[in-house]
Amino acid sequence: METILTVKRIINRIKERPLVWDTISVTFFSTIGKGVGFLIPFFIAAWFGVTSETDAFFFSYGLILFLAGIFAPVVESVIVPYIAEARAKKEDVGDFAGRVLCISILGLTALAFLFLLIIKPVLSLITRFDPQTLDLVYLLLMETAPLMILLVLTSILAGTLNAYKKFTFPALSPAFRAVVNLAIIFALKDVAGVHAIAWGYVIGEAFRFLVLLLVIHRIRLFSLRLSLGFNCKIKEFAKTASYQIGGMIAVGLNPVVDKTMASWLEKGSVSVLHYADRLYMIPLTFISSGLMVTLLSHWSDHYYKSGLERLDEDVKKALKLVIPVALVITAGLILLHKPIVKLAFGRGAFTEDNLQAVGWVWLFYLSGFTPYIIGRIYVRAHLVLKNTRVLLKCALYLNFLNICLNYILMKFFGVSGIALATTLTSLFSFLYFSNSFRKFMKAAGGV
């Protein structure tokens, strides 16, 4: 009984600190939601192994993620301070969110058609796939193109719910997508091959969008009204988002560049890079998915109520908490990387040579884990300030740096050199964002 009372007291004390409680709960639910999604590459590895067909899928999937990554993270994050401001001013949130949704659907549909129109001749110039594989890449791109639109739409709904601090639903929703995805892949893998993976991702994301739409309707936070009209608020939002969209284009090019340059190496290099990247994203998502979402929401509220000094204090507190945790996770994963890689991929069509190759690439990725996390904290601070111009500048520097480092390091380390280049760009971004934040704070408020 005494133990139960002690646990209850601890829980009550945590609940008295909303940011801490929200971070813990969102991390828990996000781990469940995204954890199921992280199972997908392991099933793909066991069912399909490392082949030219998996190279084609992962390359095409990477292109679609690049396009979605230009917009989806931007709208999910940029929309939070705007909704916090709208709520503070008693403005119509449903009208604003509806306009963002409709305009996004129209613009992204046009972008998808344009992309499919021009991409095939471009790929024939920049990749070294054989003609049969290149045709498969293009077919898979057509099949997965709707995923780009759906990812952005779900991000808009997720960002809106996060702004209201309804974190649980967006955090859990990737699990619904992943379950549908795996079911379709399993059912159709022997009939459709890698095409089943593409269909699974699209249908799974559509299901996730419908779930979030239903949640907003059922909890009645606001009345969502769809409209294509531009007003002053939408124009301001578009201007702020445009800088970060430009930045995301540059940063989002890095995975595409990585896979393109990996196609210059031996067969299977694109797949090895993708498998290692997915493994790297597991701890990255665990430590950042809950924290980064709640930081942006709470910091936005604090900033509009208390100003620059409170934001500076919030950033320092976050760094003191996150840096030691990130270092411990990095050290532990590096020490245990061999058994973890074997546990994740050591079955089915995966060979011992494949395991060793993925292990080395993952090691190079892990060395950049802590700098990346620190950089994300400073990105959230810039987003609160709507200082997205800085994000664009840094992204352009990173894009150039990544290409140069890839070209140099892959000559010495092969596909592992591409992962090492990613680590070095993470270190640069952390230094750039922290320095620019301090300069902004001093210029704006003398903090």
C-alpha positions as CSV (number, residue, x, y, z in Angstrom):
1,M,0.0,0.0,0.0
2,E,2.8,2.4,0.9
3,T,4.4,1.8,-2.5
4,I,1.2,2.6,-4.3
5,L,0.8,5.8,-2.3
6,T,4.4,6.8,-3.1
7,V,3.9,6.2,-6.8
8,K,0.7,8.3,-6.7
9,R,2.5,11.1,-5.1
10,I,5.3,11.0,-7.7
11,I,2.7,11.0,-10.5
12,N,0.8,13.9,-8.9
13,R,4.0,15.9,-8.6
14,I,4.8,15.3,-12.2
15,K,1.3,16.4,-13.2
16,E,2.0,19.7,-11.5
17,R,4.6,20.4,-14.2
18,P,2.5,20.3,-17.4
19,L,5.5,20.3,-19.8
20,V,7.1,17.3,-18.1
21,W,3.9,15.4,-17.8
22,D,3.0,16.1,-21.5
23,T,6.5,15.1,-22.6
24,I,6.4,11.8,-20.8
25,S,2.9,10.9,-21.9
26,V,3.5,12.0,-25.5
27,T,6.8,10.0,-25.6
28,F,5.0,7.0,-24.3
29,F,2.2,7.2,-26.9
30,S,4.5,8.2,-29.7
31,T,6.7,5.2,-28.9
32,I,3.7,3.0,-29.3
33,G,2.5,4.8,-32.4
34,K,5.8,5.1,-34.3
35,G,7.2,1.9,-32.8
36,V,4.8,-0.2,-34.8
37,G,5.8,1.8,-37.9
38,F,9.4,1.0,-37.3
39,L,8.6,-2.7,-37.6
40,I,7.9,-2.3,-41.3
41,P,11.5,-2.2,-42.6
42,F,12.3,-5.3,-40.6
43,F,9.5,-7.2,-42.2
44,I,10.4,-5.9,-45.6
45,A,14.0,-7.0,-45.0
46,A,12.9,-10.5,-44.0
47,W,10.4,-10.8,-46.8
48,F,12.3,-9.1,-49.7
49,G,16.0,-9.0,-48.6
50,V,18.5,-6.8,-50.5
51,T,17.7,-6.8,-54.3
52,S,17.5,-4.4,-57.2
53,E,13.7,-4.4,-56.6
54,T,14.2,-3.2,-53.0
55,D,16.7,-0.6,-54.3
56,A,14.0,0.7,-56.7
57,F,11.3,0.9,-54.0
58,F,13.5,2.6,-51.4
59,F,14.8,5.0,-53.9
60,S,11.3,6.0,-55.1
61,Y,10.0,6.0,-51.5
62,G,12.9,8.3,-50.6
63,L,11.8,10.7,-53.4
64,I,8.2,10.8,-52.2
65,L,9.4,11.3,-48.6
66,F,11.6,14.2,-49.8
67,L,8.6,15.9,-51.4
68,A,6.4,15.3,-48.3
69,G,9.2,16.3,-46.1
70,I,9.3,19.7,-47.7
71,F,5.8,20.5,-46.5
72,A,4.6,18.0,-43.8
73,P,7.0,18.9,-41.0
74,V,6.7,22.6,-41.9
75,V,3.0,22.8,-41.6
76,E,2.9,20.6,-38.5
77,S,5.3,22.9,-36.7
78,V,4.6,26.3,-38.1
79,I,0.9,26.0,-37.6
80,V,1.3,25.6,-33.8
81,P,2.4,29.2,-32.9
82,Y,-0.2,30.5,-35.3
83,I,-3.0,28.6,-33.7
84,A,-1.7,29.6,-30.2
85,E,-1.9,33.2,-31.3
86,A,-5.3,32.8,-32.8
87,R,-6.7,31.2,-29.6
88,A,-5.2,34.1,-27.6
89,K,-6.9,36.6,-29.8
90,K,-10.2,34.6,-29.9
91,E,-10.0,34.1,-33.7
92,D,-11.7,31.4,-35.7
93,V,-9.3,28.4,-35.7
94,G,-11.6,26.2,-37.8
95,D,-11.6,28.7,-40.6
96,F,-7.9,29.0,-40.6
97,A,-7.2,25.2,-40.5
98,G,-9.8,24.6,-43.2
99,R,-8.2,27.1,-45.5
100,V,-4.7,25.6,-45.0
101,L,-6.1,22.1,-45.7
102,C,-7.9,23.1,-49.0
103,I,-5.0,25.1,-50.4
104,S,-2.6,22.3,-49.5
105,I,-4.7,19.7,-51.4
106,L,-4.9,21.9,-54.5
107,G,-1.2,22.9,-54.5
108,L,0.1,19.4,-53.8
109,T,-2.0,17.7,-56.4
110,A,-0.5,20.1,-59.0
111,L,3.0,19.5,-57.7
112,A,2.5,15.7,-57.9
113,F,1.5,15.8,-61.6
114,L,4.4,18.1,-62.4
115,F,6.9,15.9,-60.5
116,L,5.8,12.7,-62.4
117,L,6.0,14.6,-65.7
118,I,9.6,15.6,-65.4
119,I,11.2,13.0,-63.0
120,K,11.9,10.1,-65.4
121,P,14.4,11.9,-67.8
122,V,16.0,13.5,-64.7
123,L,16.6,10.1,-63.1
124,S,18.1,8.7,-66.2
125,L,20.8,11.4,-66.0
126,I,21.6,11.3,-62.3
127,T,21.3,7.6,-61.4
128,R,23.1,4.5,-62.6
129,F,20.2,2.1,-62.4
130,D,19.7,-0.3,-65.3
131,P,16.8,0.5,-67.7
132,Q,14.6,-2.2,-66.1
133,T,15.1,-0.9,-62.6
134,L,14.6,2.6,-63.7
135,D,11.2,1.7,-65.2
136,L,10.3,0.1,-61.9
137,V,11.3,3.2,-60.0
138,Y,9.0,5.3,-62.1
139,L,6.1,3.0,-61.8
140,L,6.5,2.9,-58.0
141,L,6.7,6.7,-58.0
142,M,3.3,6.8,-59.6
143,E,1.9,4.4,-57.1
144,T,3.2,6.3,-54.1
145,A,2.6,9.8,-55.3
146,P,-0.7,10.1,-53.3
147,L,1.3,9.4,-50.2
148,M,2.9,12.8,-50.5
149,I,-0.4,14.6,-50.3
150,L,-1.8,12.4,-47.5
151,L,1.3,12.9,-45.3
152,V,0.9,16.7,-45.5
153,L,-2.8,16.6,-44.7
154,T,-2.3,14.4,-41.7
155,S,0.5,16.7,-40.5
156,I,-1.9,19.7,-40.7
157,L,-4.4,17.9,-38.5
158,A,-1.7,16.6,-36.1
159,G,-0.2,20.1,-35.7
160,T,-3.7,21.6,-35.0
161,L,-4.4,19.0,-32.3
162,N,-0.9,19.6,-30.8
163,A,-1.6,23.3,-30.6
164,Y,-4.6,22.4,-28.4
165,K,-2.3,20.1,-26.4
166,K,-4.3,17.1,-27.6
167,F,-1.1,15.2,-28.1
168,T,-2.3,11.6,-27.6
169,F,-4.2,11.2,-30.9
170,P,-1.4,12.4,-33.2
171,A,1.1,10.4,-31.3
172,L,-0.8,7.2,-31.6
173,S,-2.0,7.6,-35.2
174,P,1.1,6.2,-36.9
175,A,0.3,2.9,-35.3
176,F,-3.0,2.7,-37.2
177,R,-1.2,3.4,-40.5
178,A,1.5,0.8,-39.8
179,V,-1.0,-2.0,-39.0
180,V,-2.9,-1.4,-42.2
181,N,0.4,-1.2,-44.1
182,L,1.8,-4.4,-42.8
183,A,-1.5,-6.2,-43.4
184,I,-1.6,-5.2,-47.1
185,I,2.1,-6.0,-47.6
186,F,1.7,-9.5,-46.1
187,A,-1.5,-10.2,-48.0
188,L,-0.1,-9.1,-51.4
189,K,3.7,-9.6,-51.2
190,D,3.6,-12.9,-53.2
191,V,1.2,-11.5,-55.8
192,A,2.4,-8.0,-56.3
193,G,6.0,-8.0,-55.0
194,V,7.4,-4.6,-54.0
195,H,4.3,-2.9,-55.3
196,A,2.5,-4.3,-52.3
197,I,4.8,-2.1,-50.1
198,A,3.8,1.0,-52.1
199,W,0.1,0.3,-51.9
200,G,0.4,-0.5,-48.2
201,Y,1.9,2.9,-47.4
202,V,-0.7,4.9,-49.3
203,I,-3.7,3.1,-47.9
204,G,-2.3,3.1,-44.4
205,E,-1.8,6.9,-44.5
206,A,-5.3,7.5,-45.9
207,F,-6.6,5.5,-42.9
208,R,-4.6,7.6,-40.5
209,F,-5.9,10.9,-42.0
210,L,-9.5,9.7,-41.6
211,V,-8.9,8.8,-38.0
212,L,-7.5,12.2,-37.1
213,L,-10.4,13.9,-39.0
214,L,-12.8,11.9,-37.0
215,V,-11.1,12.8,-33.7
216,I,-11.3,16.5,-34.4
217,H,-15.0,16.1,-35.2
218,R,-15.8,14.0,-32.1
219,I,-14.0,16.1,-29.5
220,R,-15.4,19.4,-31.0
221,L,-12.4,21.7,-30.4
222,F,-13.6,23.8,-33.3
223,S,-15.8,23.6,-36.4
224,L,-13.6,22.8,-39.4
225,R,-14.7,24.9,-42.4
226,L,-13.1,24.2,-45.8
227,S,-12.3,27.1,-48.0
228,L,-9.8,28.0,-50.8
229,G,-9.8,31.8,-50.1
230,F,-6.7,33.7,-49.0
231,N,-6.9,36.2,-46.2
232,C,-4.3,38.1,-44.3
233,K,-3.7,35.3,-41.8
234,I,-3.1,32.7,-44.5
235,K,-0.8,35.1,-46.4
236,E,1.3,35.7,-43.3
237,F,1.3,31.9,-42.6
238,A,2.4,31.2,-46.1
239,K,5.2,33.7,-45.9
240,T,6.5,32.4,-42.7
241,A,6.2,28.8,-43.9
242,S,7.8,29.6,-47.2
243,Y,11.2,30.2,-45.6
244,Q,11.1,26.9,-43.8
245,I,9.8,25.1,-46.9
246,G,12.8,26.4,-48.8
247,G,15.0,25.1,-46.0
248,M,13.2,21.7,-46.1
249,I,13.8,21.5,-49.8
250,A,17.5,21.9,-49.3
251,V,17.6,19.6,-46.2
252,G,15.2,17.1,-47.7
253,L,17.4,16.8,-50.7
254,N,20.1,15.3,-48.5
255,P,18.5,11.8,-48.2
256,V,17.7,11.9,-52.0
257,V,21.3,12.9,-52.7
258,D,22.5,10.2,-50.3
259,K,20.5,7.5,-52.1
260,T,21.5,8.8,-55.5
261,M,25.2,8.7,-54.7
262,A,24.8,5.3,-53.1
263,S,23.5,4.1,-56.4
264,W,27.0,4.8,-57.8
265,L,28.3,2.1,-55.5
266,E,27.8,-1.6,-55.6
267,K,24.4,-3.2,-56.0
268,G,22.4,-3.2,-52.7
269,S,24.0,0.0,-51.4
270,V,20.8,2.0,-51.5
271,S,19.0,-0.7,-49.5
272,V,21.8,-1.0,-46.9
273,L,21.7,2.8,-46.4
274,H,18.0,2.7,-46.0
275,Y,18.0,-0.1,-43.5
276,A,20.6,1.6,-41.4
277,D,18.8,4.9,-41.6
278,R,15.5,3.3,-40.4
279,L,17.4,1.7,-37.4
280,Y,18.9,5.1,-36.6
281,M,15.5,6.7,-36.6
282,I,14.2,4.5,-33.8
283,P,16.2,6.1,-30.9
284,L,16.0,9.5,-32.6
285,T,12.2,9.3,-32.7
286,F,12.0,7.9,-29.1
287,I,13.9,10.9,-27.6
288,S,12.6,13.6,-29.9
289,S,9.0,12.8,-31.0
290,G,7.4,13.5,-27.6
291,L,9.8,16.3,-26.5
292,M,9.9,18.3,-29.7
293,V,6.1,18.3,-30.0
294,T,5.4,19.5,-26.4
295,L,8.3,22.0,-26.4
296,L,6.9,23.8,-29.4
297,S,3.4,23.9,-28.0
298,H,4.3,25.0,-24.4
299,W,7.1,27.4,-25.5
300,S,4.7,29.1,-27.9
301,D,2.2,29.7,-25.0
302,H,5.0,30.9,-22.7
303,Y,6.4,33.3,-25.4
304,Y,3.1,35.0,-26.1
305,K,2.5,35.4,-22.4
306,S,6.0,36.2,-20.9
307,G,8.3,37.2,-23.8
308,L,11.9,36.5,-24.7
309,E,13.4,36.0,-21.3
310,R,11.1,33.1,-20.6
311,L,12.0,31.5,-24.0
312,D,15.7,31.8,-23.2
313,E,15.1,30.1,-19.9
314,D,13.1,27.3,-21.4
315,V,15.8,26.6,-24.0
316,K,18.5,26.3,-21.3
317,K,16.4,24.0,-19.2
318,A,15.7,21.7,-22.1
319,L,19.4,21.5,-23.0
320,K,20.4,20.6,-19.4
321,L,17.9,17.7,-19.5
322,V,18.4,16.4,-23.0
323,I,22.2,16.5,-23.5
324,P,23.1,13.9,-20.8
325,V,20.3,11.6,-21.9
326,A,21.3,11.8,-25.6
327,L,25.0,11.0,-24.7
328,V,24.0,8.0,-22.6
329,I,21.8,6.6,-25.4
330,T,24.6,7.1,-28.0
331,A,27.1,5.3,-25.9
332,G,24.8,2.4,-25.1
333,L,23.8,1.9,-28.8
334,I,27.4,2.0,-30.0
335,L,28.4,-0.6,-27.5
336,L,25.5,-2.9,-28.4
337,H,25.2,-2.2,-32.1
338,K,26.2,-5.7,-33.3
339,P,23.6,-7.7,-31.3
340,I,20.9,-5.0,-32.1
341,V,21.6,-5.2,-35.9
342,K,21.5,-9.0,-35.7
343,L,18.3,-8.9,-33.7
344,A,16.7,-6.5,-36.2
345,F,17.7,-8.0,-39.5
346,G,19.4,-11.4,-38.8
347,R,16.7,-13.6,-40.5
348,G,15.1,-14.5,-43.8
349,A,16.8,-13.2,-46.9
350,F,19.4,-11.1,-45.0
351,T,22.9,-12.4,-45.3
352,E,25.9,-12.1,-42.9
353,D,27.6,-9.6,-45.3
354,N,24.4,-7.5,-45.3
355,L,24.4,-7.4,-41.5
356,Q,28.0,-6.3,-41.3
357,A,27.4,-3.5,-43.9
358,V,24.3,-2.2,-42.1
359,G,26.1,-2.3,-38.8
360,W,29.0,-0.1,-40.0
361,V,26.6,2.4,-41.6
362,W,24.5,2.6,-38.4
363,L,27.6,3.3,-36.3
364,F,28.5,6.3,-38.4
365,Y,24.9,7.5,-38.1
366,L,24.9,7.1,-34.3
367,S,28.0,9.3,-33.9
368,G,25.8,12.3,-34.9
369,F,22.9,11.5,-32.6
370,T,23.6,14.0,-29.9
371,P,24.4,17.0,-32.1
372,Y,21.2,16.4,-34.1
373,I,19.0,16.4,-31.0
374,I,20.6,19.6,-29.7
375,G,20.1,21.2,-33.1
376,R,16.4,20.3,-33.1
377,I,15.9,22.0,-29.7
378,Y,17.2,25.3,-31.2
379,V,15.1,24.8,-34.3
380,R,12.0,24.7,-32.0
381,A,13.1,28.0,-30.5
382,H,13.4,29.6,-33.9
383,L,10.0,28.4,-34.9
384,V,8.4,29.9,-31.8
385,L,10.0,33.2,-32.8
386,K,8.8,32.6,-36.4
387,N,12.4,33.1,-37.4
388,T,12.3,30.7,-40.3
389,R,14.7,32.7,-42.5
390,V,17.5,31.3,-40.4
391,L,16.3,27.8,-41.0
392,L,16.5,28.4,-44.8
393,K,20.0,29.7,-44.7
394,C,21.3,26.8,-42.6
395,A,19.6,24.3,-44.9
396,L,21.3,25.7,-48.0
397,Y,24.7,25.4,-46.3
398,L,23.9,21.9,-45.2
399,N,22.9,20.8,-48.7
400,F,26.2,22.0,-50.2
401,L,28.2,20.5,-47.3
402,N,26.5,17.1,-47.5
403,I,27.2,16.8,-51.3
404,C,30.9,17.7,-50.8
405,L,31.4,15.4,-47.8
406,N,29.5,12.5,-49.5
407,Y,31.7,12.7,-52.6
408,I,34.9,12.7,-50.5
409,L,34.1,10.2,-47.8
410,M,32.4,7.6,-49.9
411,K,35.7,7.1,-51.7
412,F,37.3,6.0,-48.4
413,F,34.5,4.4,-46.6
414,G,32.0,3.4,-49.3
415,V,28.3,3.6,-48.3
416,S,29.4,4.2,-44.6
417,G,31.0,7.4,-45.8
418,I,27.6,8.8,-46.7
419,A,26.4,8.2,-43.2
420,L,29.5,9.9,-41.8
421,A,28.8,12.9,-44.0
422,T,25.3,13.1,-42.4
423,T,26.8,13.1,-38.9
424,L,29.2,16.0,-39.8
425,T,26.3,18.0,-41.2
426,S,24.4,17.5,-38.0
427,L,27.3,18.9,-36.0
428,F,27.4,21.9,-38.3
429,S,23.7,22.6,-38.0
430,F,23.8,22.4,-34.2
431,L,26.6,25.0,-34.1
432,Y,24.8,27.3,-36.6
433,F,21.4,27.2,-34.9
434,S,22.8,27.8,-31.4
435,N,24.9,30.7,-32.5
436,S,22.1,32.3,-34.5
437,F,19.7,31.9,-31.6
438,R,22.0,33.7,-29.2
439,K,22.6,36.5,-31.7
440,F,18.8,36.9,-32.2
441,M,18.1,37.0,-28.5
442,K,20.8,39.6,-27.8
443,A,19.6,41.8,-30.7
444,A,16.0,41.6,-29.8
445,G,16.0,41.8,-26.1
446,G,19.4,41.9,-24.7
447,V,19.1,38.5,-23.2
